[in-house]
Amino acid sequence: ARRLAVESGGNPFLAVTLIRALARTSRLADDLLKWPPPTKTMDAPLPPGVSQFVRMAILTQLAGLSQPRLYTLAAAAMAGVPVDAALLAAATASDLASTEETLTDLERRRILVFRDGRFAFVAGVVAAVVAREAIPAGKRESIRGRLIEALTSRGDLESRIAATALRAKAGPSAEVFEAAVSEVREALEEGARRTAQRALRVAEQASDPSDAEAAATIGELRRTVEMRRTTPCA
């Protein structure tokens, strides 16, 4: 129920769409309650089949948006973190005033929500579909490059992890892996366990599966992160 609330953002249409999609997924017909796994409630991806069913419903809802609004929405989805107008203006090569107007419209449509000074998606499943399919691949790549540059320039740990995550999408890379590992350790030093978990997932994505040394590093970091979870506060 908690995961469903996150994925749908409390939107009845999306909640019902997700439940119907789960019901129609033959792979889960015999044992539906295995999704999501108990130990990965908030991280497990949607099962195969569900994403395609939900995808069409979401893309239909977005069909009436103009190109500038879709580009801004895609940049927000690709960032992977709550965003502000300045970041999205840089990512889409737009002026700040028009980006602010776009964000106001997207909030009015209840696609984004304004919270703690930044915008985030009302529903996680919408962000996932938008990031993958709302705009052409070439435009998505150019936005990704500008996002990496804009996030990196901000300097704070959350922004740097988001930039590293975008770089990791290009495939295994020793340089990106080292950056992610460094960010895991920095987060652990700051006592930010959830931030460390996010950086660790990026490190896993950027690592070469055949690199035994990288696998050992990931294993060590995972144990350290888990230890922080079980260690009681003083």
VEXDREN-2710 file (C-alpha; in Angstrom, 1 decimal):
% VEXDREN-2710
k/r/px/py/pz
1/ALA/0.0/0.0/0.0
2/ARG/2.9/2.4/0.8
3/ARG/4.6/1.7/-2.5
4/LEU/1.3/2.1/-4.4
5/ALA/0.8/5.5/-2.7
6/VAL/4.3/6.6/-3.8
7/GLU/3.9/5.4/-7.4
8/SER/0.5/6.9/-7.9
9/GLY/1.0/10.0/-5.7
10/GLY/-2.5/9.4/-4.3
11/ASN/-4.0/9.9/-7.8
12/PRO/-7.1/7.6/-8.0
13/PHE/-6.7/7.2/-11.8
14/LEU/-3.1/6.1/-11.5
15/ALA/-3.7/3.9/-8.4
16/VAL/-6.5/2.0/-10.2
17/THR/-4.5/1.8/-13.4
18/LEU/-1.6/0.2/-11.5
19/ILE/-3.8/-2.3/-9.6
20/ARG/-5.5/-3.4/-12.9
21/ALA/-2.1/-3.7/-14.5
22/LEU/-0.8/-5.9/-11.7
23/ALA/-4.0/-8.1/-11.9
24/ARG/-3.4/-8.6/-15.7
25/THR/0.3/-9.5/-15.3
26/SER/0.4/-13.3/-15.9
27/ARG/3.8/-13.6/-14.3
28/LEU/2.3/-12.6/-10.9
29/ALA/-1.0/-14.3/-11.3
30/ASP/-0.1/-17.1/-8.9
31/ASP/1.7/-15.1/-6.3
32/LEU/0.8/-11.5/-6.6
33/LEU/2.0/-10.5/-3.2
34/LYS/5.7/-11.2/-4.1
35/TRP/5.8/-7.7/-5.5
36/PRO/7.3/-5.7/-4.2
37/PRO/9.8/-7.9/-2.2
38/PRO/9.6/-7.3/1.5
39/THR/13.2/-6.1/1.7
40/LYS/13.0/-3.8/-1.3
41/THR/9.6/-2.2/-0.8
42/MET/10.5/1.2/-2.2
43/ASP/13.2/0.2/-4.7
44/ALA/11.9/-2.8/-6.6
45/PRO/11.0/-2.0/-10.3
46/LEU/7.5/-2.5/-11.5
47/PRO/7.0/-6.1/-12.9
48/PRO/7.2/-6.8/-16.6
49/GLY/3.9/-6.1/-18.3
50/VAL/2.8/-3.6/-15.7
51/SER/4.9/-0.8/-17.1
52/GLN/3.5/-1.1/-20.6
53/PHE/-0.1/-1.0/-19.4
54/VAL/0.6/2.1/-17.3
55/ARG/2.8/3.7/-19.9
56/MET/-0.1/4.1/-22.4
57/ALA/-2.4/5.6/-19.8
58/ILE/0.2/8.2/-18.7
59/LEU/1.3/9.1/-22.3
60/THR/-2.4/9.7/-23.1
61/GLN/-2.7/12.1/-20.2
62/LEU/0.4/14.0/-21.5
63/ALA/-0.7/14.2/-25.1
64/GLY/-2.0/17.7/-24.8
65/LEU/1.2/19.3/-23.5
66/SER/3.2/21.6/-25.7
67/GLN/6.8/20.8/-26.7
68/PRO/8.4/23.3/-24.2
69/ARG/6.3/21.8/-21.4
70/LEU/7.2/18.3/-22.3
71/TYR/10.9/19.2/-22.5
72/THR/10.7/20.8/-19.0
73/LEU/8.8/17.8/-17.7
74/ALA/11.4/15.4/-19.2
75/ALA/14.3/17.4/-17.6
76/ALA/12.6/17.2/-14.2
77/ALA/12.1/13.5/-14.6
78/MET/15.6/12.8/-15.7
79/ALA/17.1/14.8/-12.9
80/GLY/16.0/12.2/-10.4
81/VAL/15.8/14.8/-7.6
82/PRO/13.4/17.6/-6.7
83/VAL/14.1/20.5/-9.1
84/ASP/13.8/24.3/-9.3
85/ALA/13.2/26.7/-12.2
86/ALA/16.8/27.7/-12.6
87/LEU/18.0/24.1/-13.0
88/LEU/15.3/23.3/-15.6
89/ALA/15.9/26.5/-17.5
90/ALA/19.6/25.5/-17.8
91/ALA/18.7/22.0/-18.8
92/THR/16.3/23.0/-21.5
93/ALA/18.1/26.2/-22.7
94/SER/15.1/28.3/-21.8
95/ASP/14.7/31.6/-20.1
96/LEU/13.8/31.6/-16.4
97/ALA/10.5/33.4/-16.8
98/SER/9.0/31.0/-19.3
99/THR/10.3/28.0/-17.2
100/GLU/8.6/29.4/-14.1
101/GLU/5.3/29.8/-16.1
102/THR/5.6/26.2/-17.3
103/LEU/6.2/24.9/-13.8
104/THR/3.1/26.8/-12.6
105/ASP/1.0/25.1/-15.4
106/LEU/2.4/21.7/-14.6
107/GLU/1.6/22.2/-10.9
108/ARG/-1.9/23.3/-11.9
109/ARG/-2.4/20.1/-13.9
110/ARG/-1.3/18.1/-10.8
111/ILE/1.7/16.5/-12.6
112/LEU/4.2/18.3/-10.3
113/VAL/3.9/19.4/-6.7
114/PHE/5.8/22.3/-5.1
115/ARG/7.3/21.3/-1.8
116/ASP/10.1/22.9/0.3
117/GLY/11.0/25.3/-2.4
118/ARG/11.4/22.8/-5.2
119/PHE/9.2/20.8/-7.6
120/ALA/8.8/17.0/-7.6
121/PHE/6.5/14.6/-9.5
122/VAL/3.2/13.8/-7.8
123/ALA/3.6/10.2/-8.8
124/GLY/6.8/8.3/-9.2
125/VAL/5.5/6.1/-12.0
126/VAL/4.8/9.3/-14.1
127/ALA/8.4/10.4/-13.7
128/ALA/9.6/7.0/-14.9
129/VAL/7.5/7.1/-18.0
130/VAL/8.3/10.7/-18.8
131/ALA/12.1/10.2/-18.4
132/ARG/12.0/7.3/-20.9
133/GLU/9.4/8.2/-23.5
134/ALA/8.0/11.7/-23.4
135/ILE/10.4/13.2/-25.9
136/PRO/12.6/12.0/-28.8
137/ALA/15.9/10.3/-27.9
138/GLY/18.1/13.0/-29.4
139/LYS/16.5/15.8/-27.5
140/ARG/16.6/13.7/-24.3
141/GLU/20.3/13.2/-24.8
142/SER/21.0/17.0/-25.2
143/ILE/18.9/17.7/-22.0
144/ARG/20.9/15.0/-20.2
145/GLY/24.2/16.7/-21.1
146/ARG/23.0/20.1/-19.9
147/LEU/21.5/18.6/-16.7
148/ILE/24.8/16.9/-15.9
149/GLU/26.6/20.2/-16.3
150/ALA/24.1/22.2/-14.3
151/LEU/23.9/19.7/-11.4
152/THR/27.7/19.3/-11.2
153/SER/28.1/23.1/-11.0
154/ARG/25.9/23.2/-7.9
155/GLY/28.5/21.4/-5.8
156/ASP/26.2/20.0/-3.1
157/LEU/26.3/16.2/-2.6
158/GLU/22.7/15.5/-3.7
159/SER/23.2/17.4/-7.0
160/ARG/26.6/15.6/-7.6
161/ILE/25.0/12.2/-7.0
162/ALA/22.2/13.1/-9.4
163/ALA/24.8/14.1/-12.0
164/THR/26.8/10.9/-11.5
165/ALA/23.6/8.9/-11.9
166/LEU/23.0/10.5/-15.3
167/ARG/26.5/9.8/-16.3
168/ALA/26.1/6.1/-15.3
169/LYS/23.2/5.7/-17.7
170/ALA/25.7/5.6/-20.5
171/GLY/27.1/2.3/-19.3
172/PRO/29.9/0.9/-17.1
173/SER/32.7/3.5/-16.5
174/ALA/35.7/3.3/-14.2
175/GLU/35.6/7.1/-13.8
176/VAL/31.9/7.3/-13.0
177/PHE/32.3/4.3/-10.6
178/GLU/35.0/6.0/-8.7
179/ALA/33.0/9.2/-8.4
180/ALA/30.0/7.3/-7.1
181/VAL/32.1/5.4/-4.6
182/SER/33.5/8.7/-3.4
183/GLU/30.0/10.1/-3.0
184/VAL/28.9/7.0/-1.0
185/ARG/31.8/7.5/1.4
186/GLU/31.1/11.2/1.7
187/ALA/27.5/10.5/2.5
188/LEU/28.5/8.0/5.2
189/GLU/30.8/10.5/6.8
190/GLU/27.9/13.0/7.0
191/GLY/25.7/10.3/8.5
192/ALA/23.3/10.5/5.5
193/ARG/22.5/6.8/5.1
194/ARG/19.7/7.2/2.5
195/THR/21.9/9.4/0.4
196/ALA/24.7/6.8/0.7
197/GLN/22.2/4.2/-0.5
198/ARG/21.4/6.3/-3.6
199/ALA/25.0/6.8/-4.4
200/LEU/25.7/3.0/-3.9
201/ARG/23.0/2.2/-6.5
202/VAL/24.7/4.5/-8.9
203/ALA/28.1/2.8/-8.2
204/GLU/26.5/-0.6/-8.9
205/GLN/25.1/0.7/-12.2
206/ALA/28.5/2.2/-13.2
207/SER/30.6/-0.8/-12.3
208/ASP/31.9/-3.4/-14.8
209/PRO/30.3/-6.8/-13.9
210/SER/33.6/-8.5/-14.7
211/ASP/35.7/-6.3/-12.3
212/ALA/36.3/-8.3/-9.2
213/GLU/37.9/-5.4/-7.4
214/ALA/34.8/-3.2/-8.1
215/ALA/32.5/-5.9/-6.8
216/ALA/34.6/-6.2/-3.6
217/THR/34.3/-2.4/-3.1
218/ILE/30.6/-2.5/-3.6
219/GLY/30.2/-5.4/-1.1
220/GLU/32.3/-3.5/1.5
221/LEU/30.2/-0.4/1.0
222/ARG/26.9/-2.3/1.2
223/ARG/27.9/-3.9/4.5
224/THR/28.9/-0.5/5.9
225/VAL/25.6/1.1/4.8
226/GLU/23.6/-1.9/6.3
227/MET/25.6/-1.6/9.5
228/ARG/24.5/2.1/9.8
229/ARG/20.9/0.9/9.6
230/THR/21.3/-1.6/12.4
231/THR/23.5/0.4/14.7
232/PRO/21.4/2.2/17.4
233/CYS/21.8/5.9/17.9
234/ALA/23.9/7.0/20.9
END
